[in-house]
Amino acid sequence: MTDAPRPITGRCLCGGVTYSVDAEPVWQGACYCANCQRQTATAFSVIVGVPSNALTVEGSTLGAFKTASEGYQSITERRFCSACGSPIFSTIESMPGVAFLKAGTIDDTSWIEPTVEIWTRSAPSWAPHFENAVRFASVPPAN
C-alpha cells in the first residue's frame, strides 16, 4: 500500500468546499449500508477515516444532514456541499474523533486501498467487492 500524501487534500465538485488533513488515515474501507447507498446513488461508499481534529474544512456551502445509523443506536452526520450536492465527509456519534472522507473528493486517490468492507449484508447482489478486504455483515466488533 502506498503512503497517503501529507496533507491529504480534497474538494467538492464545484470547489465551494475544500479540506485538508495533516495526519495519517486511521481506516480505509467501503460501507454498503442502505444510507450510504442512497447518499452515493450506488452500491457502496468508499471512505477514508482520519482524525477529526486534523481535518480543516473551508467554504460557505457546507451543509449537514443527520441520519440514524443502520442497525444500531448511533447518529451519522453527513456533510455535503449545498451548492453542488457532493458528499464530503461523515462523522458517526459512536466513533468520536474520526471523520470519514468520501474517497471521491480526495485530490490524490492513488494510495487508497480499502481494507475493510462493512454492512455487506445490505449489499445488492450486483455489488462489486474488494479482493483483499476483510468483510463484516454489519460493523466490526468493538476492541
DSSP file (Angstrom, degrees, kcal/mol; ACC not computed):
  #  RESIDUE AA STRUCTURE BP1 BP2  ACC     N-H-->O    O-->H-N    N-H-->O    O-->H-N    TCO  KAPPA ALPHA  PHI   PSI    X-CA   Y-CA   Z-CA
    1    1 A M              0   0    0      0, 0.0     2,-0.2     0, 0.0   110,-0.1   0.000 360.0 360.0 360.0 134.6    0.0    0.0    0.0
    2    2 A T        -     0   0    0    108,-0.2     2,-0.1   109,-0.2   111,-0.1  -0.535 360.0-106.4 -77.2 143.0    1.3    3.4   -0.9
    3    3 A D        -     0   0    0     -2,-0.2    -1,-0.1     1,-0.1   109,-0.1  -0.403  36.6-107.4 -68.5 145.8    1.6    6.0    1.8
    4    4 A A        -     0   0    0      1,-0.1    -1,-0.1   107,-0.1     4,-0.1  -0.462  37.4-107.7 -70.3 144.5   -1.0    8.8    1.9
    5    5 A P        -     0   0    0      0, 0.0    -1,-0.1     0, 0.0   103,-0.0  -0.343  40.8-101.1 -67.1 155.7    0.2   12.3    0.8
    6    6 A R  S    S+     0   0    0      1,-0.2    16,-0.1    16,-0.1     2,-0.1  -0.992 107.0  25.9-125.0 124.2    0.6   14.9    3.6
    7    7 A P  S    S-     0   0    0      0, 0.0     2,-0.5     0, 0.0    15,-0.2   0.643  87.0-143.5 -77.4 162.4   -1.5   16.8    3.7
    8    8 A I  E     -A   21   0A   0     13,-2.8    13,-2.4    15,-0.2     2,-0.3  -0.778  27.9-172.0 -81.4 128.8   -4.5   14.9    2.3
    9    9 A T  E     +A   20   0A   0     -2,-0.5    98,-2.9    11,-0.2    99,-0.4  -0.868  12.7 153.7-124.2 159.0   -6.5   17.5    0.3
   10   10 A G  E     -AB  19 106A   0      9,-1.9     9,-2.2    -2,-0.3     2,-0.3  -0.982  15.7-163.7-168.3 177.0   -9.8   17.4   -1.4
   11   11 A R  E     -A   18   0A   0     94,-2.2     7,-0.2    -2,-0.3     2,-0.1  -0.981  27.7 -97.5-162.7 166.9  -12.9   19.3   -2.6
   12   12 A C        -     0   0    0      5,-2.0     3,-0.3    -2,-0.3    76,-0.0  -0.258  51.9 -91.1 -81.4 178.2  -16.4   19.1   -3.8
   13   13 A L  S    S+     0   0    0      1,-0.2    -1,-0.1     2,-0.1    72,-0.0   0.883 126.3  38.9 -60.5 -42.5  -17.4   19.1   -7.5
   14   14 A C  S    S-     0   0    0      1,-0.0    -1,-0.2    72,-0.0     0, 0.0   0.614 107.3-121.0 -87.2 -11.5  -17.9   22.9   -7.7
   15   15 A G  S    S+     0   0    0     -3,-0.3    -2,-0.1     2,-0.2     3,-0.0   0.491  78.4 122.1  85.2   3.6  -14.9   23.7   -5.5
   16   16 A G  S    S+     0   0    0      1,-0.1    45,-0.5    43,-0.1     2,-0.4   0.753  73.8  43.5 -70.5 -24.1  -17.0   25.6   -3.0
   17   17 A V  S    S+     0   0    0     42,-0.1    -5,-2.0    44,-0.1     2,-0.3  -0.989  70.8 172.5-123.9 127.7  -15.9   23.3   -0.1
   18   18 A T  E     -AC  11  58A   0     40,-2.4    40,-2.9    -2,-0.4     2,-0.3  -0.892   5.3-174.9-127.4 160.0  -12.3   22.3    0.3
   19   19 A Y  E     -AC  10  57A   0     -9,-2.2    -9,-1.9    -2,-0.3     2,-0.3  -0.982  11.1-164.3-149.9 162.5  -10.4   20.4    3.0
   20   20 A S  E     -AC   9  56A   0     36,-2.0    36,-2.9    -2,-0.3     2,-0.4  -0.988   4.3-161.6-145.7 149.9   -7.0   19.3    4.2
   21   21 A V  E     -AC   8  55A   0    -13,-2.4   -13,-2.8    -2,-0.3     2,-0.8  -0.985   5.7-164.9-133.4 120.4   -5.9   16.7    6.7
   22   22 A D        +     0   0    0     32,-1.3     2,-0.3    -2,-0.4   -16,-0.1  -0.543  64.5  76.0-103.9  66.5   -2.4   16.8    8.2
   23   23 A A  S    S-     0   0    0     -2,-0.8   -15,-0.2    31,-0.0    -2,-0.1  -0.974  85.2 -92.4-162.8 160.0   -2.5   13.3    9.6
   24   24 A E        -     0   0    0     -2,-0.3    -2,-0.1     1,-0.1   -18,-0.0  -0.545  49.7-102.5 -76.1 145.1   -2.3    9.6    8.6
   25   25 A P        -     0   0    0      0, 0.0    25,-0.3     0, 0.0     3,-0.1  -0.362  24.2-161.2 -63.1 148.0   -5.6    7.9    7.8
   26   26 A V  S    S+     0   0    0     23,-2.9     2,-0.3     1,-0.3    24,-0.2   0.487  72.6  18.1-106.2  -8.2   -6.8    5.5   10.5
   27   27 A W  E     -D   49   0B   0     22,-1.3    22,-2.4     2,-0.0     2,-0.4  -0.967  53.6-172.4-163.2 141.5   -9.2    3.5    8.4
   28   28 A Q  E     +D   48   0B   0     -2,-0.3    87,-2.1    20,-0.2    88,-0.9  -0.981  36.3 110.9-137.9 127.3   -9.9    2.7    4.7
   29   29 A G  E     -De  47 116B   0     18,-2.5    18,-2.8    -2,-0.4     2,-0.4  -0.959  55.4 -93.1-170.5-171.5  -12.9    0.8    3.6
   30   30 A A  E     -De  46 117B   0     86,-2.3    88,-2.7    -2,-0.3     2,-0.5  -0.983  23.7-153.4-126.9 136.9  -16.2    0.5    1.9
   31   31 A C  E     -De  45 118B   0     14,-2.6    14,-2.1    -2,-0.4    88,-0.2  -0.951  10.6-177.2-113.0 127.2  -19.6    0.8    3.5
   32   32 A Y        +     0   0    0     86,-2.4    87,-0.1    -2,-0.5    -1,-0.1   0.163  36.0 136.4-105.2  15.0  -22.6   -1.0    1.9
   33   33 A C     >  -     0   0    0     85,-0.1     4,-2.2     1,-0.1     5,-0.2  -0.212  67.9-112.3 -64.1 157.5  -25.3    0.3    4.3
   34   34 A A  H  > S+     0   0    0      1,-0.2     4,-2.2     2,-0.2     5,-0.2   0.850 116.4  54.5 -60.2 -35.9  -28.6    1.4    2.9
   35   35 A N  H  > S+     0   0    0      2,-0.2     4,-2.6     1,-0.2    -1,-0.2   0.914 108.6  47.3 -67.1 -42.0  -27.9    5.1    3.9
   36   36 A C  H  > S+     0   0    0      2,-0.2     4,-2.4     1,-0.2     6,-0.3   0.883 110.1  54.5 -65.4 -36.6  -24.5    5.1    2.0
   37   37 A Q  H  X>S+     0   0    0     -4,-2.2     4,-1.5     6,-0.2     5,-1.0   0.928 111.7  43.8 -61.3 -44.0  -26.2    3.6   -1.0
   38   38 A R  H  <5S+     0   0    0     -4,-2.2    -2,-0.2     2,-0.2    -1,-0.2   0.905 113.9  50.1 -68.0 -40.5  -28.8    6.3   -1.1
   39   39 A Q  H  <5S+     0   0    0     -4,-2.6    -2,-0.2     1,-0.2    -1,-0.2   0.887 121.6  32.8 -66.6 -37.4  -26.2    9.1   -0.5
   40   40 A T  H  <5S-     0   0    0     -4,-2.4    -1,-0.2     2,-0.2    -2,-0.2   0.589  99.5-131.5 -95.2 -11.2  -23.9    7.9   -3.2
   41   41 A A  T  <5S+     0   0    0     -4,-1.5     2,-0.2     1,-0.3    -3,-0.2   0.824  78.9  76.7  62.0  33.1  -26.6    6.6   -5.6
   42   42 A T  S   <S-     0   0    0     -5,-1.0    -1,-0.3    -6,-0.3    -2,-0.2  -0.805 101.0 -75.1-151.5-166.4  -24.7    3.3   -6.0
   43   43 A A  S    S-     0   0    0     -2,-0.2     2,-0.3    -3,-0.1    -6,-0.2   0.661 100.7  -8.1 -78.1 -18.1  -23.9    0.1   -4.1
   44   44 A F        -     0   0    0     -8,-0.2     2,-0.4    -7,-0.1   -12,-0.2  -0.972  59.4-117.5-165.6 171.7  -21.4    1.4   -1.5
   45   45 A S  E     -D   31   0B   0    -14,-2.1   -14,-2.6    -2,-0.3     2,-0.6  -0.995  19.2-143.1-125.2 126.3  -19.3    4.3   -0.4
   46   46 A V  E     -D   30   0B   0     -2,-0.4    57,-2.5   -16,-0.2    58,-0.4  -0.797  31.9-178.8 -86.7 125.4  -15.5    4.2   -0.3
   47   47 A I  E     -DF  29 102B   0    -18,-2.8   -18,-2.5    -2,-0.6     2,-0.5  -0.928  25.0-152.8-131.4 150.4  -14.4    6.1    2.8
   48   48 A V  E     -DF  28 101B   0     53,-2.1    53,-2.8    -2,-0.3     2,-0.4  -0.979  18.1-143.1-124.6 116.4  -11.2    7.1    4.5
   49   49 A G  E     +DF  27 100B   0    -22,-2.4   -23,-2.9    -2,-0.5   -22,-1.3  -0.652  25.8 171.4 -82.6 131.6  -11.2    7.7    8.2
   50   50 A V  E     - F   0  99B   0     49,-2.7    49,-2.9    -2,-0.4     2,-0.3  -0.934  46.0 -84.2-133.4 156.6   -9.0   10.4    9.5
   51   51 A P  E >   - F   0  98B   0      0, 0.0     3,-1.8     0, 0.0     4,-0.3  -0.467  36.9-143.6 -61.3 123.9   -8.6   12.1   12.9
   52   52 A S  G >  S+     0   0    0     45,-2.1     3,-1.2    -2,-0.3    46,-0.1   0.802  97.2  61.9 -64.5 -27.8  -11.3   14.7   13.0
   53   53 A N  G 3  S+     0   0    0     44,-0.4    -1,-0.3     1,-0.2    45,-0.1   0.624 102.8  52.2 -73.7  -9.7   -9.1   17.2   15.0
   54   54 A A  G <  S+     0   0    0     -3,-1.8   -32,-1.3   -33,-0.0     2,-0.5   0.416  89.0 100.4 -99.6  -1.1   -6.6   17.2   12.0
   55   55 A L  E <   -C   21   0A   0     -3,-1.2     2,-0.5    -4,-0.3   -34,-0.2  -0.764  50.7-171.5 -92.3 123.9   -9.4   18.0    9.4
   56   56 A T  E     -C   20   0A   0    -36,-2.9   -36,-2.0    -2,-0.5     2,-0.4  -0.972   6.1-170.8-114.3 122.6   -9.7   21.6    8.3
   57   57 A V  E     -C   19   0A   0     -2,-0.5     2,-0.3   -38,-0.2   -38,-0.2  -0.934   2.9-174.8-116.9 135.6  -12.7   22.4    6.1
   58   58 A E  E     +C   18   0A   0    -40,-2.9   -40,-2.4    -2,-0.4     2,-0.1  -0.955  33.0  80.6-128.7 148.9  -13.3   25.7    4.3
   59   59 A G    >   -     0   0    0     -2,-0.3     3,-0.6   -42,-0.2   -42,-0.1  -0.245  62.3-120.7 129.7 144.3  -16.2   27.0    2.3
   60   60 A S  T 3  S+     0   0    0    -44,-0.3   -43,-0.1     1,-0.2    -1,-0.1   0.454 101.4  67.3 -90.9  -1.4  -19.5   28.7    3.0
   61   61 A T  T 3   +     0   0    0    -45,-0.5    21,-3.9    -3,-0.1     2,-0.5   0.200  63.5 130.2-106.8  17.3  -21.7   26.0    1.3
   62   62 A L  E <   -G   81   0B   0     -3,-0.6    19,-0.2    19,-0.2     2,-0.2  -0.605  35.0-178.8 -74.6 119.3  -21.0   23.1    3.7
   63   63 A G  E     -G   80   0B   0     17,-3.8    17,-1.9    -2,-0.5     2,-0.3  -0.632  12.6-145.9-111.2 172.4  -24.3   21.6    4.7
   64   64 A A  E     -G   79   0B   0     15,-0.2     2,-0.3    -2,-0.2    15,-0.2  -0.991  12.4-176.1-142.5 148.5  -25.2   18.8    7.1
   65   65 A F  E     -G   78   0B   0     13,-1.8    13,-3.1    -2,-0.3     2,-0.4  -0.970  16.9-146.6-144.1 127.1  -27.9   16.0    7.3
   66   66 A K  E     +G   77   0B   0     -2,-0.3     2,-0.3    11,-0.2    11,-0.2  -0.778  18.5 177.9 -99.7 138.8  -28.2   13.6   10.2
   67   67 A T  E     -G   76   0B   0      9,-2.6     9,-3.1    -2,-0.4     2,-0.3  -0.959  34.7-108.0-132.8 152.6  -29.4   10.0    9.8
   68   68 A A  E     -G   75   0B   0     -2,-0.3     7,-0.2     7,-0.2     2,-0.1  -0.645  44.9-112.9 -74.5 135.6  -29.9    7.1   12.2
   69   69 A S    >   -     0   0    0      5,-3.3     3,-0.9    -2,-0.3     5,-0.3  -0.430  37.8 -96.6 -70.7 145.4  -27.1    4.6   11.6
   70   70 A E  T 3  S-     0   0    0      1,-0.2    -1,-0.1    -2,-0.1    49,-0.0  -0.435  96.8  -5.3 -66.5 125.7  -28.3    1.2   10.2
   71   71 A G  T 3  S+     0   0    0     -2,-0.2     2,-0.3    -3,-0.1    -1,-0.2   0.356 120.9  57.5  80.5  -5.3  -28.9   -1.5   12.8
   72   72 A Y  S <  S-     0   0    0     -3,-0.9     2,-1.4     2,-0.2    -3,-0.2  -0.986  91.0 -87.8-154.3 165.5  -27.7    0.2   16.0
   73   73 A Q  S    S+     0   0    0     -2,-0.3     2,-0.3    -5,-0.1    -3,-0.1  -0.568  78.8 105.0 -79.9  91.4  -28.2    3.3   18.1
   74   74 A S        -     0   0    0     -2,-1.4    -5,-3.3    -5,-0.3     2,-0.4  -0.969  58.7-128.9-161.6 152.8  -26.0    6.0   16.7
   75   75 A I  E     -G   68   0B   0     -2,-0.3    18,-3.2    -7,-0.2     2,-0.5  -0.900  14.2-155.8-109.0 135.4  -26.4    9.1   14.6
   76   76 A T  E     -GH  67  92B   0     -9,-3.1    -9,-2.6    -2,-0.4     2,-0.7  -0.945   5.5-153.3-107.8 128.2  -24.3    9.8   11.5
   77   77 A E  E     -GH  66  91B   0     14,-3.0    14,-2.0    -2,-0.5     2,-0.6  -0.910  11.1-158.8-101.8 116.3  -23.9   13.4   10.4
   78   78 A R  E     -GH  65  90B   0    -13,-3.1   -13,-1.8    -2,-0.7     2,-0.4  -0.848   3.9-157.3 -99.6 120.4  -23.3   13.6    6.7
   79   79 A R  E     +GH  64  89B   0     10,-3.3     9,-2.9    -2,-0.6    10,-1.2  -0.812  22.1 159.5-102.0 138.4  -21.6   16.7    5.5
   80   80 A F  E     -GH  63  87B   0    -17,-1.9   -17,-3.8    -2,-0.4     2,-0.6  -0.933  46.5 -92.1-149.9 164.9  -22.0   17.9    1.9
   81   81 A C  E  >  -G   62   0B   0      5,-2.3     4,-2.2    -2,-0.3   -19,-0.2  -0.781  27.4-156.8 -84.9 121.7  -21.8   20.9   -0.4
   82   82 A S  T  4 S+     0   0    0    -21,-3.9    -1,-0.1    -2,-0.6   -20,-0.1   0.620  89.4  55.3 -75.2 -11.3  -25.2   22.5   -0.6
   83   83 A A  T  4 S+     0   0    0    -22,-0.3    -1,-0.2     3,-0.1   -21,-0.1   0.906 127.0  12.0 -85.0 -47.1  -24.3   24.1   -3.9
   84   84 A C  T  4 S-     0   0    0    -23,-0.1    -2,-0.2     2,-0.1    -1,-0.0   0.564  95.6-122.4-111.1 -10.5  -23.3   21.1   -6.0
   85   85 A G     <  +     0   0    0     -4,-2.2    -3,-0.1     1,-0.3     0, 0.0   0.429  53.2 154.9  87.5  -0.9  -24.5   18.2   -3.7
   86   86 A S        -     0   0    0     -6,-0.1    -5,-2.3    -5,-0.1     2,-0.3  -0.414  44.3-128.8 -63.5 127.0  -21.2   16.4   -3.4
   87   87 A P  E     +H   80   0B   0      0, 0.0    -7,-0.3     0, 0.0     3,-0.1  -0.630  31.1 177.3 -70.9 135.6  -21.0   14.3   -0.2
   88   88 A I  E     -     0   0B   0     -9,-2.9    14,-2.8     1,-0.4     2,-0.3   0.839  50.7 -28.9-108.4 -56.7  -17.7   15.4    1.6
   89   89 A F  E     -HI  79 101B   0    -10,-1.2   -10,-3.3    12,-0.3    -1,-0.4  -0.980  48.6-142.7-158.8 164.8  -17.4   13.5    4.9
   90   90 A S  E     -HI  78 100B   0     10,-1.7    10,-3.3    -2,-0.3     2,-0.4  -0.956   3.3-156.2-131.7 152.0  -19.3   12.0    7.7
   91   91 A T  E     -HI  77  99B   0    -14,-2.0   -14,-3.0    -2,-0.3     2,-0.5  -0.970  12.2-148.5-123.5 146.2  -19.0   11.7   11.4
   92   92 A I  E >   -H   76   0B   0      6,-0.5     3,-2.4     3,-0.4   -16,-0.2  -0.963  12.0-140.6-120.5 126.0  -20.5    8.9   13.5
   93   93 A E  T 3  S+     0   0    0    -18,-3.2    -1,-0.1    -2,-0.5   -17,-0.1   0.839 104.0  52.9 -50.7 -40.2  -21.7    9.5   17.1
   94   94 A S  T 3  S+     0   0    0      1,-0.3    -1,-0.3   -19,-0.2   -18,-0.1   0.504 109.4  51.2 -79.4  -2.6  -20.4    6.1   18.2
   95   95 A M  S X  S-     0   0    0     -3,-2.4     3,-1.2     3,-0.1    -3,-0.4  -0.514  79.6-174.1-129.7  64.7  -17.0    6.8   16.7
   96   96 A P  T 3   +     0   0    0      0, 0.0     3,-0.1     0, 0.0    -3,-0.1  -0.236  65.8  31.7 -62.0 147.5  -15.9   10.1   18.2
   97   97 A G  T 3  S+     0   0    0      1,-0.2   -45,-2.1   -46,-0.1     2,-0.4   0.438  98.0  98.4  89.5  -1.1  -12.7   11.6   16.9
   98   98 A V  E <   -F   51   0B   0     -3,-1.2    -6,-0.5   -47,-0.3     2,-0.4  -0.977  50.0-165.8-124.1 133.7  -12.9   10.2   13.4
   99   99 A A  E     -FI  50  91B   0    -49,-2.9   -49,-2.7    -2,-0.4     2,-0.8  -0.962  16.3-143.3-112.1 134.1  -14.1   11.9   10.2
  100  100 A F  E     -FI  49  90B   0    -10,-3.3   -10,-1.7    -2,-0.4   -51,-0.3  -0.842  14.8-153.0-103.8 102.9  -14.8    9.7    7.2
  101  101 A L  E     -FI  48  89B   0    -53,-2.8   -53,-2.1    -2,-0.8     2,-0.6  -0.482  20.9-118.6 -71.9 139.6  -13.8   11.4    4.0
  102  102 A K  E >   -F   47   0B   0    -14,-2.8     3,-2.4   -55,-0.2     4,-0.4  -0.734  24.1-139.7 -76.9 118.6  -15.7   10.4    0.8
  103  103 A A  G >  S+     0   0    0    -57,-2.5     3,-1.4    -2,-0.6    -1,-0.2   0.782  95.8  65.8 -56.5 -32.3  -12.8    9.0   -1.3
  104  104 A G  G 3  S+     0   0    0    -58,-0.4    -1,-0.3     1,-0.3     5,-0.1   0.645  98.1  55.0 -66.3 -13.7  -14.1   10.5   -4.5
  105  105 A T  G <  S+     0   0    0     -3,-2.4   -94,-2.2   -17,-0.2     2,-0.3   0.551  82.8 104.8 -94.4  -9.1  -13.5   14.0   -3.1
  106  106 A I  B <   -B   10   0A   0     -3,-1.4   -96,-0.3    -4,-0.4     3,-0.2  -0.553  67.8-141.2 -76.1 134.1   -9.8   13.4   -2.3
  107  107 A D  S    S+     0   0    0    -98,-2.9     2,-0.7    -2,-0.3    -1,-0.1   0.928  92.0  33.7 -62.4 -48.8   -7.4   15.0   -4.8
  108  108 A D        +     0   0    0    -99,-0.4     3,-0.3     1,-0.1    -1,-0.2  -0.910  62.8 165.1-113.4 105.3   -4.9   12.2   -5.0
  109  109 A T    >   +     0   0    0     -2,-0.7     3,-1.4    -3,-0.2    -1,-0.1   0.304  45.1 106.4-100.3   7.9   -6.6    8.8   -4.7
  110  110 A S  T 3  S+     0   0    0      1,-0.3  -108,-0.2     3,-0.0    -1,-0.2   0.724  80.8  48.9 -62.7 -22.0   -3.6    6.7   -5.9
  111  111 A W  T 3  S+     0   0    0     -3,-0.3    -1,-0.3  -110,-0.1     2,-0.2   0.550  82.2 113.7 -94.4 -10.5   -2.8    5.5   -2.4
  112  112 A I    <   +     0   0    0     -3,-1.4  -109,-0.0  -111,-0.1    -3,-0.0  -0.463  31.4 165.0 -73.8 129.7   -6.3    4.4   -1.4
  113  113 A E        -     0   0    0     -2,-0.2   -85,-0.1  -111,-0.1    -1,-0.0  -0.774  32.7-135.8-143.4  93.1   -6.8    0.7   -0.9
  114  114 A P        +     0   0    0      0, 0.0   -85,-0.3     0, 0.0    18,-0.2  -0.274  25.2 176.4 -55.5 126.9   -9.9   -0.3    1.0
  115  115 A T        +     0   0    0    -87,-2.1    19,-2.7     1,-0.2     2,-0.4   0.498  62.0  45.5-109.2  -8.9   -9.0   -3.0    3.6
  116  116 A V  E     -ej  29 134B   0    -88,-0.9   -86,-2.3    17,-0.3     2,-0.4  -0.992  58.0-162.2-137.5 142.3  -12.4   -3.4    5.2
  117  117 A E  E     -ej  30 135B   0     17,-2.9    19,-2.2    -2,-0.4     2,-0.3  -0.997  16.9-169.2-121.2 128.6  -16.0   -3.8    4.0
  118  118 A I  E     +e   31   0B   0    -88,-2.7   -86,-2.4    -2,-0.4    21,-0.2  -0.838  62.3  20.7-118.2 157.8  -18.8   -3.1    6.4
  119  119 A W    >   +     0   0    0     19,-2.5     3,-1.8    -2,-0.3     4,-0.2   0.836  66.7 156.8  57.6  38.0  -22.6   -3.7    6.2
  120  120 A T  G >   +     0   0    0     16,-2.3     3,-1.4     1,-0.3    17,-0.2   0.744  62.7  71.9 -64.7 -21.4  -22.1   -6.3    3.5
  121  121 A R  G 3  S+     0   0    0     16,-1.5    -1,-0.3     1,-0.3    17,-0.1   0.720  98.9  49.2 -65.5 -18.1  -25.5   -7.9    4.4
  122  122 A S  G <  S+     0   0    0     -3,-1.8    -1,-0.3    15,-0.3    -2,-0.2   0.438  85.4 117.5 -96.8  -1.7  -27.0   -4.8    2.8
  123  123 A A  S <  S-     0   0    0     -3,-1.4   -79,-0.1    -4,-0.2   -90,-0.1  -0.433  70.2-116.2 -69.3 135.9  -25.0   -5.0   -0.4
  124  124 A P    >   -     0   0    0      0, 0.0     3,-1.9     0, 0.0    -1,-0.1  -0.338  27.9-111.2 -64.0 155.3  -27.0   -5.6   -3.6
  125  125 A S  T 3  S+     0   0    0      1,-0.3    -2,-0.1    -2,-0.0     0, 0.0   0.760 118.3  53.1 -61.0 -24.4  -26.3   -8.9   -5.3
  126  126 A W  T 3  S+     0   0    0      2,-0.0    -1,-0.3   -83,-0.0   -83,-0.1   0.418  81.8 121.9 -91.7   1.5  -24.6   -7.0   -8.2
  127  127 A A    <   -     0   0    0     -3,-1.9     2,-0.1   -84,-0.1    -4,-0.0  -0.417  60.2-129.1 -69.7 135.5  -22.2   -5.0   -5.9
  128  128 A P        -     0   0    0      0, 0.0     2,-0.3     0, 0.0    -1,-0.1  -0.429  22.4-151.5 -75.0 159.1  -18.5   -5.4   -6.6
  129  129 A H        -     0   0    0     -2,-0.1     2,-0.5   -12,-0.0     3,-0.0  -0.903  19.4-107.9-130.1 160.1  -16.2   -6.2   -3.7
  130  130 A F    >   -     0   0    0     -2,-0.3     3,-1.6     1,-0.1  -100,-0.1  -0.791  26.4-138.0 -92.5 124.8  -12.5   -5.5   -2.9
  131  131 A E  T 3  S+     0   0    0     -2,-0.5    -1,-0.1     1,-0.3   -16,-0.0   0.825  97.2  34.2 -53.1 -44.5  -10.4   -8.7   -3.2
  132  132 A N  T 3  S+     0   0    0    -18,-0.2    -1,-0.3     2,-0.1     2,-0.2   0.274  91.8 115.3-100.6  11.6   -8.2   -8.2   -0.2
  133  133 A A    <   -     0   0    0     -3,-1.6     2,-0.4   -17,-0.1   -17,-0.3  -0.583  66.1-124.2 -85.5 143.7  -10.7   -6.5    2.2
  134  134 A V  E     -j  116   0B   0    -19,-2.7   -17,-2.9    -2,-0.2     2,-0.4  -0.701  33.0-141.6 -78.9 134.5  -12.0   -8.1    5.4
  135  135 A R  E     -j  117   0B   0     -2,-0.4     2,-0.4   -19,-0.2   -17,-0.2  -0.835  18.8-173.0-110.0 139.4  -15.8   -8.3    5.3
  136  136 A F        -     0   0    0    -19,-2.2   -16,-2.3    -2,-0.4   -15,-0.2  -0.994  24.5-141.9-127.8 134.0  -18.3   -7.7    8.1
  137  137 A A  S    S-     0   0    0     -2,-0.4   -16,-1.5   -18,-0.2   -15,-0.3   0.843  93.8 -12.2 -62.4 -34.3  -22.0   -8.3    7.8
  138  138 A S  S    S-     0   0    0      1,-0.3   -19,-2.5   -19,-0.2   -18,-0.2   0.092 121.3 -24.9-129.0-112.3  -22.6   -5.2    9.9
  139  139 A V  S    S-     0   0    0    -21,-0.2    -1,-0.3   -20,-0.1    -2,-0.1  -0.797  70.5 -97.3-107.6 154.2  -19.9   -3.4   11.9
  140  140 A P        -     0   0    0      0, 0.0     3,-0.1     0, 0.0    -1,-0.1  -0.332  51.0 -94.6 -62.2 149.5  -16.7   -4.9   13.2
  141  141 A P        -     0   0    0      0, 0.0     2,-0.1     0, 0.0     0, 0.0  -0.349  46.3-101.4 -63.5 147.0  -16.8   -5.9   16.8
  142  142 A A              0   0    0      1,-0.1    -3,-0.0    -3,-0.1     0, 0.0  -0.406 360.0 360.0 -68.9 144.9  -15.5   -3.3   19.3
  143  143 A N              0   0    0     -2,-0.1    -1,-0.1    -3,-0.1     0, 0.0   0.473 360.0 360.0 -78.4 360.0  -12.0   -3.8   20.6
